[in-house]
Amino acid sequence: MCYRNRKEEQKSVLKLLKKRLIKDQINIEDIKSITLVDKEGTVWFQGFEDEFMILEKDNKTFLIEAAFHAKNENLWFLFKHGKLYKSIVKKDYTDLILLCYQTMLETVEQAKLIGARVIVEKVYNTELDYWNDDPWKTLFKNDFK
């Protein structure tokens, strides 16, 4: 996915989850984008620019990855963002958060293993459940009446 599409997807996910995030006391307006450069190549390769979302609130730092349909690779990137953040900023973060409209149960279980929190609207048990569902009908249910 190209940079521009990724940014648009992230904005869309934030908007879709806005009410849910408010319940978790997260204001989407407070979520910012940060770019860190891995000058030495300790996490990525030398000179790699890593851009991700961050929320700093009440002296706590949350690193965020957002995707419409999150997969294990999104968790991998989130984990790498955390390693780079620690390496460059020289302080720990409070939590890793994966925001997604939908994901597989496997991804939620993987998130627990790396200590990440998942905020999700819909979790599928199997790939078949995912492919048999039509997320657009869920998103735009009032438009199909």
N, C-alpha and C positions, 0 to 999 in steps of 0.2 A: 504494500500500500504506500502510495506516495505521501510525502509530508503534509501536503494540504488536505488530502482526504482523511488522514489520521487526525489532524486537528479538528476537522469538521465532525468526525465521528465522536471524538471526545466531548465536544460541545453538546452534541445531540444527546449523548448518554447522560451528561450532567442535567440537561433539561428534562429528560425522561424520568430521572430519579430524584428530581428536585424535592417533591413532597416527602419521599422516603428519607432523603438526606436531612431535611428539616427535623424529622422525628429523631434523628441521630445527632441533632444539634450541629449540623454542618450546613453553613450557608455557602452556596456555590459561588457567590461573589468573592468569597475569601480565598478560594482556590486559585493559586497563581501558577504560572509556568516558570521553570528554572532551567538554565542550561549550564552544565558543568563540563569542563574539558579535561579529559584524562591525558594530561601532558606526558606522563611517564609510561602510560600503557599498563597500569597496574590491574585494571579491571577489564577494559576493552583493549583497543590497540592505541599506540601512541598518537595523541592528537585527536582522538575520537570525541565528538561533541554529543553529549547525552542530554536530551531535553525531556523533562517529565514534569508532572504536576506535584505541587507541594501545598500543604495547608499548615500554617503556623498559628496556633491558637492556645492561649493560656499557658505560655512557655512550653508548649508541646509541639513536636514536628511530625507531621504525617506525610508520607510519600505515597503518591496515588498513581495508579494506572487505570485507564478507563477504556472499555471496548464494548461494543454492542453485544457480540457473542464472544465472551472471553474463553480462552483456551489455556492450556498449561504453558504455552509459550508466553502469554501475557504475564503469568506469574514469574517466569524466568527473567523477563525484562524487569519486572518490579523488584525482584531480588537483586539483580545487577545494579539497578538504580540505587538501592540501599547500600551496596558495597562501595560504589563510587562516592556516594554522599559521605559515608564514614571516612573514606580515604582522603577526600579533599577538604571537607568542612571540619574534620577532626572532632566531630561529636556524633553521638548516637541519635537516632530518630526514635520517636515514640512508637510508631506503628506503620506497617505497610497496609495499604487499603486497595483492594481491587474492586472497582465499580463496574458493574455490567448490567445490561438489561436481562440477559439470559446466559446461562452456562450449563455445563454438565456437572453432575454430582462428583465425578472424578476430579474436576478442577477445584471444587469446594474442599474436597478431602486433601488435595495437594496443598492448598493454601494453608490448611491447618498445620501441615507438616513443616512449612517454612515460617509459621507464626504470623501469617497475613490474615487480615480480616476481609471478608467478602460481603459487599452490599449488592444484592442482586434482586431482581424482580421475579425471575422464574428460573427454576432449576429442573433440568431433565435428568431422569435416571439412566437413559440409554440414548444412543445416537438415533435409534429408530423412533423413540418418542419425539426427539427433536425434529426429525424429518417429517413426521406425521402431523406435527403442529404447524399452524400458520401464524407466526408472530404478528403479522400485519393486521390480522383480524383482532388480535388482542389489543394492539396499539390503537387501532382506529375502530373499536367496536361500535361506537355511536354512528359511524359513517356507513355501517353495513345494515342498519335497521331500515 
